[in-house]
Amino acid sequence: MSQSDSLKWLEREISDYLYKRKRQDIVRLLLNAQPEDHQGLPLSLTELGVWNLEVAEYVFNNPIQSIEAIETGILRVQNVVLQELVAKQEGGDEEGIAWEQQDVGKVSTPVVSLSQRHRYSVKENVHARLFGPAGMMNGLAPLSPGQSVARSELVDCLVTLTGTVARTGVVKVLESRKLFECASCGYKFAVVVDDFTNDVSLPQQCPSSSSTGGVGSSVCTGGTFRQCPSDNTFTNYQEIYVQEVHSSDEVYTSHGYQGGDRTSSNSRKAVTVILQDDLADCCQIGDEVHITGIVIRHGSTTPVGAKAVVTLAVKAVSLVVQDDQDTHSALNKDTMYAKFEEFWTSARVQGSIFTARDVIVNSLCPMLSGMFGVKLSVLLMLLGGVSQHDITDQESQFDGTDAGSVKRKASRADIHVLLVGDPGTGKSQIQKFVTHVCPKAVITSGSSASSAGLTAAAVKENGQWTLEAGALVLANGGVCCIDEIDGLKQSESSALHEVMEQQTCSLAKAGMVSTLQTKVSVFGTCNPKGNRRIDPRKTLDEQLALSSPLLSRFDIILLLLDDMNPAADAVIVDHILNMRGHAGDVVLDTKSREGKEPHDSLGDMWDIEMLRNYIQWCKMKFHPLLSQDAKRVLISYYQARRSFGSDHVTVRFFESLIRLSQAHAKLMARHEVGIHDAVVAICLADASIGITDGGVLQIPSNLRMGEMGYYMNTESAEVKVDTLKSIVLETLDVQSD
């Protein structure tokens, strides 16, 4: 079958598919009040393959020609559906018009009344927005870690990529079609302009014979054409730069991670993506996007006599800005989610819900021994609290009000954590682990980062100024890990103030005034001043090179002390030897640790993939609200902290307690924040108040979550949490229902 016959076959099959499966979408197009606007019709390649595998394979292997045929089919089905709607309004037979009998070259909009014409109209500027599954590359071998989709062997192939928008160019006007007129017969026809060469391919003979020829009609054999510049078609054009995100194939050994590294510069390739028509200006820097497009040759301006430089780019066919819900729905995790439900059902039946929680907590960065409070804090940071938007949605479900009509002050749900510790206490290891667990994480060093590197830089390209995203903007919706955060200068650290509290980044550079979204959790680590050990006789402010306004924005500040404790040293040494049990491979033999980690009936530690899926499941499903008991406990502790006197506590601290309580309720797979969740949040906050004074609650060292004694305490998790609850309620003089 020739190519022309194949395209006609594809057009008929696509028309059949659109008419039977996408008729409602076609009706919505006809009802749109803007006939001249460019519009997109989403088409799933997966759904198309289920309907007709042969059609999907042809589209997959011939994307450029197929898209033109699909758009012709969309126009064809619009005409058919429009005629059916008009026939139905006039009392005719709505099924009497068969689209199979329509000739695309002869179909025209039927004559209808003015009211009907105002309501329905055929839209000519409709584009097929094909979208496919992640990793789609025309059946070629999968990409190696760090390898970009912009490769020579993928030119003219349909690919998909997921990444973060690092830079957006100015929206320009591009000449997409030129209108020509036959010098002999005056017939006018449009020719598509080539994106790469900006040239047009004119026919050898006047095309009027193929479109209007028939019995008794004259055939024009003219081959001279003149351009009609006033009737050319223009469209929007924009170039963006997307940093690809690849999943790593690291090998988990006792030395950490070896192999692929998702945070290295090699695994975050910047790809030029071309957006046209309705896709232009549909995203901003920092957005996580899923793009289906065609790899094309992309030329650049080259001086006369110089070597021509041709780069590769992806011409987007579809672009979807992903939010948290998109990320969750993209996961095919029904079986995994069922296991999580079964996990908590078994834990509740056995009465060991906190033991089950410890299984999850200890699965975070298992190469480090102990550090329960640090691991729990980091896990709560990954889960986050509940935003005001989620609370409004839940309340609207109960009272029947419109969530969009409820206006409330936005409150952040992201949790910020700061680890301050002696050198060699594993702070950087935890940050590295977070970048593997969190789907969107950026790691940087405070000693080498500038203010523009953290927020956004003004870049001039082709005479136009644009903004290029920094670390905080690229981590929008995820975690930004800043190692050696005390290395930031005062002017650079002040850039974090708005980001950490208002979750926006306001910029005024090169005549551009912009506000970018930075819904990000900041995970900072640092050593005391001069890289010395922590001095228990001095306050935290005296030992850190961080300003008070910045410190007050962290929800948790934990201290990692290198205690000279022989018992703790023995536990750490035993843990290291156990991790190196077989030629450097990881051995997670949790049952051989003499009861220190009682996972016997609930399973061993979780791997990274399971932990990542659990975090996403909790964030998607649970939006817990505060119970009355939890409110009373949190208010009482906040008042006690205000009167404690050793540090200045503001209302930010109370909001931090709420976020930590909600995050712990998520971790426990609960829809309501109970008194135990509030107690855990209070204990974590109390652990960061001081070093030797025991905090407001005067919790014993073997129960303080920020110290090694909690990990070495051989009592069950249920006993420890109940003891902490008794201490908190008795100290704060709170009665629970």
C-alpha positions as CSV (number, residue, x, y, z in Angstrom):
1,M,0.0,0.0,0.0
2,S,1.4,3.4,-1.0
3,Q,1.9,6.2,1.4
4,S,-1.1,8.1,0.1
5,D,-3.3,5.1,0.4
6,S,-2.0,4.5,3.9
7,L,-2.9,8.0,4.9
8,K,-6.4,7.7,3.5
9,W,-6.8,4.4,5.4
10,L,-5.6,6.1,8.6
11,E,-7.9,9.0,8.0
12,R,-10.9,6.7,7.7
13,E,-9.9,4.7,10.8
14,I,-9.2,7.8,12.9
15,S,-12.5,9.3,11.8
16,D,-14.3,6.1,12.9
17,Y,-12.4,6.3,16.3
18,L,-13.3,10.0,16.8
19,Y,-16.9,9.5,15.9
20,K,-17.4,6.5,18.2
21,R,-15.1,7.3,21.1
22,K,-14.6,11.1,21.1
23,R,-18.0,12.4,20.0
24,Q,-18.6,14.4,23.2
25,D,-15.2,16.1,22.8
26,I,-16.1,17.0,19.2
27,V,-19.4,18.5,20.4
28,R,-17.5,20.6,22.9
29,L,-15.3,21.8,20.1
30,L,-18.3,22.8,18.1
31,L,-19.8,24.7,21.0
32,N,-16.6,26.7,21.7
33,A,-17.3,30.4,21.1
34,Q,-13.9,31.2,19.7
35,P,-13.7,29.7,16.2
36,E,-10.4,31.4,15.3
37,D,-8.5,30.2,18.4
38,H,-6.1,27.3,18.3
39,Q,-7.4,24.4,20.3
40,G,-6.1,20.9,21.2
41,L,-7.9,17.6,21.2
42,P,-6.1,15.1,23.6
43,L,-5.7,11.6,22.2
44,S,-4.2,8.8,24.2
45,L,-1.9,6.5,22.2
46,T,-2.5,3.8,24.8
47,E,-6.3,4.1,24.4
48,L,-5.9,4.2,20.6
49,G,-3.8,1.0,20.8
50,V,-6.5,-0.8,22.8
51,W,-9.1,0.2,20.1
52,N,-7.0,-0.6,17.1
53,L,-3.4,-1.7,17.5
54,E,-2.6,-1.4,13.8
55,V,-3.6,2.2,13.8
56,A,-1.6,3.0,16.9
57,E,1.5,1.4,15.5
58,Y,1.2,3.3,12.2
59,V,0.8,6.6,14.1
60,F,3.8,5.6,16.3
61,N,6.0,4.9,13.4
62,N,4.9,7.8,11.1
63,P,4.1,10.6,13.5
64,I,4.6,13.6,11.2
65,Q,2.3,12.3,8.4
66,S,-0.1,10.8,10.9
67,I,-0.7,14.0,12.7
68,E,-1.7,15.8,9.5
69,A,-4.1,12.9,8.7
70,I,-5.6,12.9,12.2
71,E,-6.2,16.7,12.1
72,T,-8.0,16.2,8.7
73,G,-10.1,13.5,10.3
74,I,-11.0,15.9,13.2
75,L,-12.2,18.4,10.7
76,R,-14.2,15.8,8.8
77,V,-15.9,14.5,11.9
78,Q,-16.7,18.0,13.1
79,N,-18.7,18.6,9.8
80,V,-20.5,15.3,10.2
81,V,-21.4,15.9,13.9
82,L,-22.5,19.4,13.1
83,Q,-24.9,18.2,10.3
84,E,-26.3,15.7,12.7
85,L,-26.9,18.3,15.4
86,V,-28.6,20.7,12.9
87,A,-30.7,17.8,11.5
88,K,-31.8,17.0,15.1
89,Q,-32.7,20.6,15.8
90,E,-34.8,20.8,12.6
91,G,-36.6,17.5,13.4
92,G,-34.7,15.4,10.9
93,D,-33.0,12.1,11.2
94,E,-29.9,12.7,13.2
95,E,-28.5,9.3,12.2
96,G,-29.2,9.8,8.5
97,I,-25.8,11.3,7.7
98,A,-23.0,8.7,7.4
99,W,-19.5,10.1,7.8
100,E,-18.2,7.3,5.6
101,Q,-19.8,8.9,2.6
102,Q,-18.2,12.3,3.2
103,D,-15.5,13.6,0.9
104,V,-13.1,15.7,2.8
105,G,-12.3,17.9,-0.2
106,K,-16.0,18.6,-0.8
107,V,-17.3,18.9,2.8
108,S,-18.6,22.4,3.7
109,T,-20.4,23.8,6.6
110,P,-24.2,23.4,5.9
111,V,-26.6,26.3,5.7
112,V,-28.3,26.7,9.1
113,S,-30.2,29.5,10.9
114,L,-28.4,32.4,12.5
115,S,-29.1,31.1,16.0
116,Q,-27.8,27.6,15.2
117,R,-24.7,29.0,13.4
118,H,-24.0,31.1,16.5
119,R,-24.2,28.1,18.7
120,Y,-22.3,25.6,16.6
121,S,-19.4,26.2,14.3
122,V,-16.6,24.1,12.8
123,K,-13.2,24.9,14.2
124,E,-10.4,24.7,11.7
125,N,-7.5,25.3,14.1
126,V,-7.8,22.1,16.1
127,H,-4.6,20.2,16.7
128,A,-4.2,16.5,17.7
129,R,-2.5,16.4,21.1
130,L,-1.2,12.8,21.2
131,F,0.2,11.7,24.5
132,G,1.9,8.5,25.3
133,P,3.3,6.6,28.3
134,A,6.7,7.6,29.9
135,G,9.8,6.3,28.2
136,M,8.2,6.0,24.7
137,M,10.9,6.0,22.0
138,N,9.6,4.4,18.9
139,G,10.5,0.9,20.0
140,L,14.3,1.6,20.3
141,A,16.4,0.5,23.2
142,P,15.7,2.2,26.5
143,L,17.8,5.3,27.4
144,S,20.8,4.8,29.6
145,P,20.9,6.7,32.9
146,G,21.7,10.4,32.1
147,Q,21.1,10.0,28.3
148,S,18.9,12.6,26.6
149,V,16.0,11.9,24.2
150,A,17.6,14.5,21.8
151,R,19.7,11.9,19.9
152,S,20.4,11.7,16.2
153,E,18.8,8.2,15.9
154,L,15.5,9.6,17.2
155,V,15.1,12.3,14.6
156,D,11.5,12.3,13.3
157,C,10.5,9.9,16.1
158,L,7.8,10.2,18.6
159,V,9.2,10.4,22.2
160,T,8.0,11.3,25.7
161,L,10.0,13.0,28.4
162,T,9.3,14.2,31.9
163,G,11.3,17.1,33.4
164,T,11.3,20.5,35.0
165,V,11.0,23.7,33.1
166,A,14.3,25.5,33.6
167,R,13.8,28.5,31.2
168,T,10.9,29.9,29.1
169,G,11.5,32.0,26.1
170,V,9.5,34.9,24.8
171,V,6.3,34.0,22.9
172,K,6.9,35.0,19.2
173,V,4.8,34.9,16.1
174,L,5.7,32.3,13.5
175,E,4.5,32.1,9.9
176,S,3.0,28.6,9.7
177,R,1.2,28.7,6.3
178,K,1.6,30.7,3.2
179,L,-1.2,31.3,0.7
180,F,-0.4,31.1,-3.0
181,E,-2.5,31.8,-6.1
182,C,-2.2,30.1,-9.5
183,A,-1.3,32.6,-12.2
184,S,-3.4,30.8,-14.8
185,C,-6.7,30.0,-13.1
186,G,-6.6,32.1,-9.9
187,Y,-7.0,29.1,-7.6
188,K,-5.7,29.7,-4.1
189,F,-4.2,27.1,-1.9
190,A,-2.2,27.0,1.4
191,V,1.3,25.5,1.8
192,V,2.8,24.6,5.2
193,V,6.1,26.3,6.0
194,D,9.0,24.0,7.0
195,D,10.0,24.6,10.6
196,F,13.6,24.0,10.0
197,T,14.4,25.7,6.7
198,N,11.4,28.2,6.7
199,D,10.9,27.2,3.0
200,V,7.8,25.9,1.3
201,S,7.4,23.1,-1.2
202,L,5.3,24.2,-4.1
203,P,3.5,21.6,-6.3
204,Q,4.6,20.9,-9.9
205,Q,1.0,21.6,-11.2
206,C,-1.9,23.6,-10.0
207,P,-3.7,21.5,-7.3
208,S,-7.1,22.8,-8.5
209,S,-7.5,19.7,-10.7
210,S,-7.2,17.3,-7.7
211,S,-9.7,19.2,-5.5
212,T,-12.3,20.5,-7.9
213,G,-11.9,18.3,-10.9
214,G,-14.9,16.3,-12.1
215,V,-17.0,15.4,-15.1
216,G,-17.0,18.3,-17.5
217,S,-14.6,20.4,-15.5
218,S,-11.5,21.9,-17.0
219,V,-8.1,20.9,-15.8
220,C,-5.5,23.7,-15.0
221,T,-2.0,22.7,-15.9
222,G,-0.4,25.9,-14.8
223,G,2.8,25.7,-12.8
224,T,3.4,29.4,-12.0
225,F,2.2,30.7,-8.6
226,R,2.3,34.0,-6.8
227,Q,2.2,34.6,-3.1
228,C,-0.6,36.3,-1.3
229,P,1.2,37.8,1.7
230,S,-1.8,39.4,3.2
231,D,-3.5,36.1,3.7
232,N,-0.7,34.2,5.4
233,T,-1.4,32.3,8.6
234,F,0.6,33.0,11.7
235,T,0.8,31.1,15.0
236,N,2.4,31.4,18.4
237,Y,5.9,30.1,18.9
238,Q,7.9,29.6,22.1
239,E,11.1,27.8,23.1
240,I,11.5,26.4,26.5
241,Y,14.3,24.4,28.2
242,V,13.4,21.4,30.1
243,Q,15.7,19.5,32.5
244,E,15.0,15.8,32.0
245,V,14.5,13.7,35.0
246,H,15.7,10.1,34.7
247,S,15.2,7.3,37.2
248,S,18.5,6.0,38.4
249,D,19.8,2.5,38.3
250,E,22.0,2.8,41.3
251,V,23.2,-0.3,43.2
252,Y,22.6,-0.1,46.9
253,T,25.7,-1.2,48.7
254,S,27.1,-0.8,52.1
255,H,29.1,2.2,50.8
256,G,25.9,4.0,49.8
257,Y,24.8,4.3,46.2
258,Q,26.9,3.2,43.2
259,G,26.0,3.4,39.5
260,G,23.5,5.9,38.3
261,D,23.0,9.2,40.2
262,R,19.8,11.1,39.6
263,T,21.2,14.2,41.1
264,S,24.4,14.4,39.0
265,S,24.7,16.9,36.2
266,N,24.9,14.1,33.6
267,S,21.4,12.8,34.5
268,R,19.7,16.2,34.2
269,K,20.1,17.1,30.6
270,A,18.6,20.4,29.3
271,V,16.5,19.8,26.2
272,T,15.1,22.5,23.9
273,V,11.3,22.0,23.5
274,I,9.3,24.0,20.9
275,L,5.8,24.9,21.7
276,Q,3.4,26.1,19.0
277,D,-0.3,27.2,18.7
278,D,-2.2,26.6,22.0
279,L,0.8,25.0,23.7
280,A,2.7,28.3,23.8
281,D,2.9,30.0,27.2
282,C,1.1,27.1,28.9
283,C,3.8,26.6,31.6
284,Q,6.3,28.5,33.7
285,I,9.7,27.8,35.1
286,G,9.7,25.3,37.9
287,D,6.7,23.4,36.5
288,E,7.0,19.6,36.3
289,V,5.8,18.7,32.7
290,H,5.2,15.5,30.8
291,I,5.8,16.1,27.1
292,T,5.1,14.0,24.0
293,G,6.8,15.3,20.9
294,I,8.9,14.7,17.8
295,V,12.6,15.0,17.7
296,I,13.5,17.5,15.0
297,R,16.6,19.3,13.7
298,H,16.7,22.8,15.1
299,G,18.8,25.4,13.3
300,S,20.4,28.5,14.7
301,T,21.6,31.7,13.2
302,T,25.1,31.2,11.7
303,P,27.3,34.0,10.4
304,V,28.3,33.9,6.7
305,G,31.3,31.7,6.2
306,A,31.0,30.0,9.5
307,K,30.2,26.3,10.0
308,A,26.5,25.7,10.2
309,V,25.4,24.4,13.7
310,V,22.4,22.2,13.8
311,T,21.0,21.2,17.2
312,L,18.2,18.8,18.1
313,A,15.0,19.8,19.8
314,V,11.7,18.2,20.7
315,K,8.7,19.7,18.9
316,A,5.9,19.2,21.4
317,V,2.8,17.5,20.3
318,S,1.2,17.6,23.8
319,L,2.3,19.1,27.1
320,V,0.8,18.3,30.5
321,V,1.7,20.3,33.6
322,Q,1.8,17.7,36.4
323,D,0.7,18.5,39.9
324,D,0.8,16.1,42.8
325,Q,-2.4,14.4,41.7
326,D,-1.0,13.8,38.2
327,T,2.1,12.2,39.7
328,H,0.0,9.9,41.8
329,S,-2.4,8.9,39.1
330,A,0.4,8.1,36.8
331,L,1.5,5.4,39.1
332,N,0.0,2.0,38.5
333,K,0.1,1.0,42.1
334,D,-3.2,-0.7,42.9
335,T,-1.5,-3.8,44.1
336,M,1.0,-1.9,46.1
337,Y,-1.7,0.3,47.7
338,A,-3.6,-2.8,48.7
339,K,-0.4,-4.1,50.5
340,F,-0.3,-0.8,52.4
341,E,-3.9,-1.3,53.5
342,E,-3.2,-4.8,54.5
343,F,0.0,-3.7,56.4
344,W,-2.0,-1.3,58.6
345,T,-4.9,-3.6,59.0
346,S,-2.5,-6.3,60.3
347,A,-0.8,-3.7,62.6
348,R,-4.1,-2.6,64.1
349,V,-5.3,-6.2,64.7
350,Q,-2.1,-7.0,66.5
351,G,-2.2,-3.7,68.4
352,S,1.3,-2.7,67.2
353,I,0.7,0.4,65.1
354,F,3.8,2.2,66.4
355,T,5.9,-0.8,65.8
356,A,4.6,-0.7,62.2
357,R,5.5,2.9,62.1
358,D,9.1,2.2,63.2
359,V,9.4,-0.3,60.4
360,I,8.8,2.6,57.9
361,V,11.0,5.0,59.8
362,N,13.9,2.7,60.1
363,S,13.7,2.0,56.3
364,L,14.8,5.5,55.7
365,C,18.6,5.7,55.2
366,P,19.2,2.2,56.8
367,M,22.9,2.5,56.4
368,L,23.0,4.8,59.4
369,S,22.4,3.3,62.8
370,G,20.0,4.9,65.2
371,M,19.0,8.5,64.6
372,F,15.3,7.7,65.0
373,G,14.3,11.3,65.6
374,V,16.2,12.5,62.5
375,K,14.7,9.8,60.3
376,L,11.2,10.5,61.6
377,S,11.6,14.2,61.1
378,V,12.8,13.7,57.5
379,L,9.9,11.3,56.8
380,L,7.5,13.9,58.1
381,M,9.1,16.5,55.9
382,L,8.6,14.3,52.9
383,L,4.9,13.8,53.8
384,G,4.2,17.4,54.7
385,G,1.2,18.8,56.4
386,V,-2.3,19.7,55.0
387,S,-2.6,22.8,53.0
388,Q,-5.6,25.2,53.4
389,H,-6.7,24.1,49.9
390,D,-7.1,20.5,51.0
391,I,-9.0,21.5,54.1
392,T,-11.4,23.7,52.1
393,D,-12.0,20.8,49.7
394,Q,-12.8,18.4,52.6
395,E,-15.2,20.9,54.3
396,S,-17.0,21.6,51.0
397,Q,-17.6,17.8,50.6
398,F,-19.3,17.7,54.0
399,D,-21.5,20.9,53.9
400,G,-22.1,21.0,50.1
401,T,-20.5,24.4,49.5
402,D,-18.4,25.3,46.5
403,A,-14.8,25.1,47.4
404,G,-13.9,27.8,44.9
405,S,-16.3,30.2,46.6
406,V,-14.5,29.9,50.0
407,K,-11.8,32.5,50.3
408,R,-9.2,31.8,53.0
409,K,-5.7,32.8,53.7
410,A,-3.3,30.3,52.2
411,S,-1.1,28.4,54.6
412,R,1.9,26.4,53.7
413,A,2.0,22.6,54.2
414,D,5.7,22.1,53.5
415,I,7.9,21.3,56.4
416,H,11.5,22.7,56.7
417,V,14.2,20.7,58.6
418,L,17.6,21.8,59.7
419,L,20.2,19.3,61.0
420,V,23.1,20.8,63.0
421,G,25.7,18.3,64.0
422,D,29.3,17.4,64.7
423,P,31.4,16.5,61.6
424,G,30.9,12.9,60.5
425,T,27.4,12.3,61.9
426,G,25.8,11.3,58.6
427,K,24.0,14.6,57.6
428,S,25.1,14.4,54.0
429,Q,24.1,10.7,53.7
430,I,20.6,11.5,54.8
431,Q,20.3,14.3,52.2
432,K,21.6,12.0,49.5
433,F,19.0,9.4,50.5
434,V,16.2,12.0,50.3
435,T,17.1,12.8,46.7
436,H,16.4,9.1,45.8
437,V,13.2,8.8,47.7
438,C,11.6,12.1,46.7
439,P,10.4,12.2,43.1
440,K,11.5,15.8,42.7
441,A,14.6,16.8,44.7
442,V,17.5,19.2,44.0
443,I,20.7,19.2,46.1
444,T,23.1,22.1,46.3
445,S,25.8,23.4,48.5
446,G,25.5,26.7,50.4
447,S,29.2,27.4,50.2
448,S,29.0,27.6,46.4
449,A,25.5,28.8,45.7
450,S,24.6,32.4,44.8
451,S,21.3,34.2,45.2
452,A,20.6,33.8,41.5
453,G,21.6,30.1,41.7
454,L,19.0,29.6,44.4
455,T,16.1,31.6,42.9
456,A,16.4,32.6,39.2
457,A,19.0,34.2,36.9
458,A,18.3,36.7,34.1
459,V,19.7,35.3,30.8
460,K,19.9,37.2,27.5
461,E,19.4,35.1,24.4
462,N,18.9,36.4,20.9
463,G,18.5,39.9,22.3
464,Q,15.7,38.9,24.7
465,W,15.9,38.6,28.4
466,T,14.5,35.5,30.1
467,L,14.6,34.0,33.5
468,E,16.4,30.7,34.2
469,A,15.3,28.7,37.2
470,G,17.6,28.2,40.2
471,A,17.6,25.4,42.7
472,L,14.6,26.4,44.7
473,V,12.4,27.0,41.6
474,L,13.5,23.7,40.0
475,A,12.5,21.9,43.3
476,N,9.0,23.4,43.2
477,G,6.7,20.7,44.5
478,G,9.6,18.7,46.1
479,V,12.6,19.1,48.4
480,C,15.6,21.4,48.0
481,C,18.6,20.0,50.0
482,I,21.1,22.7,50.9
483,D,24.3,21.2,52.4
484,E,26.5,23.6,54.4
485,I,23.6,26.1,54.6
486,D,25.6,28.3,57.0
487,G,28.0,29.0,54.0
488,L,25.3,31.3,52.5
489,K,26.1,35.0,52.7
490,Q,23.6,37.3,54.3
491,S,22.3,38.6,50.9
492,E,21.9,35.0,49.7
493,S,20.3,33.6,52.8
494,S,17.7,36.4,52.8
495,A,16.4,35.0,49.5
496,L,15.2,32.0,51.5
497,H,12.9,34.1,53.7
498,E,10.1,34.6,51.2
499,V,10.5,31.1,49.7
500,M,10.3,29.3,53.1
501,E,7.3,31.3,54.4
502,Q,5.2,32.6,51.5
503,Q,6.3,29.8,49.1
504,T,6.8,32.4,46.3
505,C,9.9,34.0,44.8
506,S,9.5,37.6,43.7
507,L,12.1,38.8,41.2
508,A,12.8,42.1,39.5
509,K,15.7,41.7,37.0
510,A,16.5,43.3,33.6
511,G,13.2,45.0,33.5
512,M,11.3,41.8,34.3
513,V,9.1,41.7,37.4
514,S,7.8,38.2,38.1
515,T,6.6,36.0,41.0
516,L,7.5,32.3,40.8
517,Q,5.9,29.4,42.7
518,T,8.3,27.7,45.1
519,K,6.2,25.2,47.1
520,V,9.3,23.5,48.3
521,S,10.6,21.9,51.6
522,V,14.0,23.2,52.5
523,F,16.3,20.5,54.1
524,G,19.4,22.2,55.4
525,T,22.5,20.8,57.1
526,C,25.4,22.5,58.7
527,N,28.2,22.2,61.3
528,P,28.7,24.6,64.2
529,K,30.9,27.7,63.6
530,G,34.4,26.9,62.5
531,N,33.4,23.2,62.0
532,R,34.0,22.6,65.7
533,R,32.0,20.3,67.8
534,I,28.8,21.4,69.6
535,D,29.5,23.0,73.0
536,P,26.8,22.0,75.5
537,R,27.5,25.2,77.5
538,K,26.5,27.6,74.7
539,T,23.1,28.3,73.2
540,L,22.3,27.2,69.6
541,D,22.3,30.9,68.3
542,E,25.8,31.4,69.6
543,Q,27.1,28.3,67.7
544,L,25.4,28.8,64.3
545,A,26.2,31.3,61.6
546,L,22.5,31.6,60.7
547,S,20.3,34.6,61.4
548,S,17.3,34.4,63.7
549,P,14.7,35.2,61.0
550,L,16.0,32.2,59.0
551,L,16.1,29.9,62.0
552,S,12.6,30.7,63.0
553,R,11.4,29.4,59.6
554,F,12.6,25.9,60.2
555,D,9.9,23.6,61.7
556,I,12.5,21.2,63.2
557,I,16.1,21.9,64.3
558,L,17.8,18.8,65.4
559,L,21.2,18.4,67.0
560,L,23.5,15.4,66.1
561,L,26.0,14.9,68.8
562,D,29.0,12.6,68.6
563,D,28.8,11.4,72.1
564,M,31.7,9.5,73.6
565,N,29.3,6.7,74.7
566,P,30.8,3.2,74.6
567,A,27.4,1.5,74.5
568,A,26.3,3.6,71.5
569,D,29.7,3.0,69.8
570,A,29.2,-0.7,70.2
571,V,25.7,-0.5,68.5
572,I,27.1,1.6,65.6
573,V,30.0,-0.8,65.1
574,D,27.8,-3.8,65.1
575,H,25.4,-2.1,62.6
576,I,28.3,-1.3,60.2
577,L,29.6,-4.9,60.4
578,N,26.1,-6.3,59.8
579,M,25.7,-4.0,56.7
580,R,29.0,-5.3,55.3
581,G,28.0,-8.9,55.9
582,H,28.7,-10.3,52.4
583,A,31.4,-8.8,50.3
584,G,30.1,-5.3,50.7
585,D,26.5,-6.1,49.8
586,V,23.7,-4.8,52.0
587,V,22.3,-7.3,54.4
588,L,19.1,-6.1,56.0
589,D,18.8,-9.0,58.5
590,T,16.6,-7.2,60.9
591,K,15.7,-10.3,62.8
592,S,19.3,-10.9,63.9
593,R,19.5,-7.7,65.9
594,E,18.3,-9.2,69.2
595,G,15.0,-7.4,69.3
596,K,16.4,-3.9,68.7
597,E,14.1,-3.6,65.6
598,P,11.0,-5.8,66.2
599,H,9.7,-6.3,62.7
600,D,9.0,-10.0,63.1
601,S,5.3,-10.0,62.3
602,L,5.2,-6.9,60.1
603,G,8.0,-7.6,57.7
604,D,11.5,-6.3,57.2
605,M,12.6,-2.9,56.1
606,W,11.1,-1.5,52.9
607,D,13.2,-0.8,49.8
608,I,13.4,2.6,48.2
609,E,10.7,2.0,45.6
610,M,8.2,0.8,48.3
611,L,9.0,3.7,50.5
612,R,8.5,6.2,47.7
613,N,5.2,4.7,46.8
614,Y,4.0,4.8,50.4
615,I,4.8,8.5,50.7
616,Q,2.9,9.3,47.5
617,W,0.0,7.1,48.7
618,C,-0.2,8.9,52.0
619,K,-0.1,12.4,50.4
620,M,-2.8,11.4,47.9
621,K,-5.2,9.7,50.2
622,F,-4.9,11.3,53.7
623,H,-5.7,15.0,54.6
624,P,-6.2,14.7,58.3
625,L,-8.0,17.3,60.4
626,L,-7.2,18.2,64.0
627,S,-9.3,16.5,66.7
628,Q,-10.3,18.4,69.9
629,D,-7.8,16.5,72.0
630,A,-5.0,17.3,69.7
631,K,-5.9,21.0,69.7
632,R,-5.9,21.2,73.5
633,V,-2.5,19.5,73.7
634,L,-0.9,21.7,71.1
635,I,-2.2,24.9,72.5
636,S,-1.0,24.0,76.0
637,Y,2.5,23.2,74.8
638,Y,2.6,26.4,72.7
639,Q,1.8,28.4,75.8
640,A,4.4,26.5,77.8
641,R,7.0,27.2,75.2
642,R,6.1,30.9,75.2
643,S,6.8,31.1,78.9
644,F,9.9,28.9,78.9
645,G,12.2,31.8,78.4
646,S,15.2,30.1,76.8
647,D,14.2,31.0,73.2
648,H,11.9,33.3,71.4
649,V,8.8,31.4,70.2
650,T,6.5,33.0,67.6
651,V,3.2,32.0,66.1
652,R,5.2,30.2,63.4
653,F,6.1,27.6,66.0
654,F,2.5,26.8,66.6
655,E,1.9,26.4,62.9
656,S,4.9,24.1,62.8
657,L,3.3,21.9,65.5
658,I,0.1,21.7,63.4
659,R,2.0,20.7,60.3
660,L,4.1,18.0,62.2
661,S,1.0,16.6,63.8
662,Q,-0.8,16.3,60.4
663,A,2.3,14.8,58.8
664,H,2.5,12.1,61.5
665,A,-1.2,11.3,61.1
666,K,-0.5,10.8,57.4
667,L,2.4,8.5,58.3
668,M,0.0,6.5,60.4
669,A,-2.6,6.4,57.6
670,R,-5.2,8.3,59.6
671,H,-7.8,10.8,58.5
672,E,-7.8,12.6,61.9
673,V,-5.0,14.0,64.0
674,G,-5.2,12.2,67.3
675,I,-3.5,12.9,70.6
676,H,-0.7,10.5,69.8
677,D,0.1,12.5,66.7
678,A,0.2,15.7,68.7
679,V,2.4,14.1,71.3
680,V,5.0,12.9,68.7
681,A,5.1,16.4,67.2
682,I,5.6,18.0,70.6
683,C,8.4,15.6,71.4
684,L,10.2,16.3,68.2
685,A,9.8,20.1,68.8
686,D,11.0,19.7,72.4
687,A,14.1,17.8,71.2
688,S,15.2,20.8,69.3
689,I,14.9,23.3,72.2
690,G,18.1,22.8,73.9
691,I,21.0,20.4,74.5
692,T,21.3,19.6,78.2
693,D,18.3,21.3,79.8
694,G,15.8,18.5,78.8
695,G,13.4,21.0,77.3
696,V,10.0,22.1,78.6
697,L,8.9,18.5,79.3
698,Q,12.1,17.2,80.9
699,I,11.9,13.9,79.0
700,P,14.4,11.3,80.1
701,S,17.3,10.7,77.7
702,N,16.2,7.2,76.8
703,L,12.9,8.6,75.5
704,R,14.1,11.8,73.8
705,M,13.7,11.1,70.1
706,G,16.6,13.3,69.1
707,E,19.2,11.2,71.0
708,M,20.7,7.8,70.6
709,G,19.1,6.6,73.9
710,Y,15.7,6.3,72.2
711,Y,17.1,3.9,69.7
712,M,18.9,1.8,72.3
713,N,15.8,1.6,74.5
714,T,14.6,-2.0,74.1
715,E,11.0,-1.4,75.1
716,S,8.4,-1.7,72.5
717,A,7.3,1.3,70.4
718,E,3.9,1.2,72.0
719,V,5.3,1.4,75.5
720,K,7.6,4.3,74.6
721,V,4.8,6.3,72.9
722,D,2.4,5.7,75.8
723,T,5.1,6.8,78.3
724,L,5.7,9.9,76.3
725,K,1.9,10.6,76.2
726,S,1.7,10.3,80.0
727,I,4.7,12.7,80.5
728,V,3.2,15.3,78.1
729,L,-0.3,15.2,79.5
730,E,1.0,15.3,83.1
731,T,3.5,18.1,82.5
732,L,1.0,20.3,80.5
733,D,-1.9,19.4,82.9
734,V,-4.2,18.3,80.0
735,Q,-7.0,15.9,80.4
736,S,-7.9,13.8,77.3
737,D,-11.4,12.6,76.5
